[in-house]
Structures are given as structure tokens and as C-alpha cells.
Amino acid sequence: MDVKIRSINTLTDLRKCHEIQRATWGFTDLMVFPYTQLISVAHNGGVLLGAYVGGELIGFVYGYLGMSGSKLYHFSQRMGVLPQYQGMGIGMKLKLAQRDQMLRQGIDLIVWTYDPLLGKNATLNIEKLGGIVRHYARDIYGAVNNPLQVGLSTDRFLLEWELMSDRVRERIRSNKPRPRAEDWLKADQYRFVNFASWEGNLPRPMAQDLEMDDDVLLVQIPPDLNAIKKVDLGIARGWRESTRDIFETYFKRGYVVTGFARSSEPQMPNIYRMERITLPTTSDFSSWETGVRDE
């Protein structure tokens, strides 16, 4: 399939971004970014790039400039691909085009948020793109009324993508197979912070240890959060609350998420790798950790 990435600059395609947002996330009109906002950002230092197949817009990425102290960075607000085209590497193409545009503008850092319990996003963000995570935002967007989020708090990882780091350049050029959860489990090289009990195909979070101090630790998450939500929202909330405790605790103690392995067999968790390392930073994103408050 021949996919072209280019700027979105026609009224028809700008309005098609509304359709893509609804199809990707089930958003109501309240949550859809209007095309007037998208085009304004694109003309003022931001990014609005589309993925085209045969001249048809099938996905887009959108973001704008931010500032931390005197450091300019790019905040990638939204990326969506029509459901029938997902899983084909289009998200990777959009992110790499976004990286190219930012480097041409002299920006070397892109950040964005994603749900830490969604393995598909973690594979792209951590393993394929080479991003790292050291900030956990608790319920950062408050209550969101769409089918993918209803019933769960909107906790998010804040992912940092240092565009010219050795890590990122190695990951985006690598053809090596991505790690598999099965291999990490069999290797038995690092200890797990948490464990799950499987009831059929539903993993229920069980014990967790918040006092470990190994240089490398592993964290289990469910292989398919949305499948769990359809059957038992209580179990899904249990995963949210237990992993929130884990990541908030270990991030405060200097751990950084540097790896992710996805499972391909039944009754097998997805796995994050955390390392206790010091990575340089030119930005302060600690304000994200406070989330939003109800008045």
C-alpha cells in the first residue's frame, strides 16, 4: 500500500479530520478539534500532517509548540488513523514526518500523552520510536464521555521523544524484532513489581511490591484493556489503580520506563521495563502530575 504523508491544506480534508477523530475514538462533537483550530495551529509553527492513500485522507497528526522555561518543544496533541487502516505502520510514518518537520524548525523534543494500559500505543511509542517515560499524569483530562474512556479515570504517561538522541536514532532505524513478553518471562532476568491472577482470559491484578530497589524492574499490564472493560469494569479499574500506585511510586524514586514487550499468547501479560537511571532533560513537566481538580 502506497502511503503519502503531506500537509493538509484543503477544506475537504480539514473537515475529514472531524470524521477521523470520531471513527478513531468515538468522540462526541465536544471532544473533536474543529478544523478552524487545526489550520490556525498549522500556520503558526505547529504540525498538521495527513496520511493519504490514493489521494484519500485516512489519518492525521496534529500538535503545537510549547515552552518549558526557555526551552521550546512540540506537544503532539492528537494522532488518528481510520480503523480499517490501523496496524499497517501508518502511525509510524506520521510520527517520523512530524519529527522531520520539527527538526527543520529547530525543535529537538516532542512530547505527548498516552494511556499506559494500552499496549499497542506503548509498542509504537517506546519500542519503535524510542521514547521514554518518567512522569505519570493522574486523571489529567478529567471525565471524558466517549466509548473508549467511559468508566475509567484518564490517567496518562507523558512520553518524551528526544529527536536527536542516540536511543531514538537507533530505534527508528532498527529492523530488529520487537521484544516479546514471552521471551522476557522465560529469561527470568529481572524481577516483577506486580502479579496477576487469570480467570479465563481475564487477568485480575493481585500483589504488588512498592519497596523494591533493583536497577531494572518489570511491570505487568493486561494484554487487552478494552476487552476487560467490556466484561468487568471493576477489574479494569483495579488495573488502573494498582499500576497508578506502581508508576507514581517508582517514578518519584528515579525510575524511567525504557522498554515494552507485548504478548502474543493467551494468558500472557504485556510488560514494561523500568530502569533506575539518570537521563538529562532540558524541560520540566512536573506540572502534568497534578492533573485536574473538580471545583
Summary of the structure (lengths in Angstrom):
residues: 295
radius of gyration: 19.0
end to end distance: 49.6
largest distance: 54.9
contacts: 891
relative contact order: 0.13
helix: 34%
strand: 31%
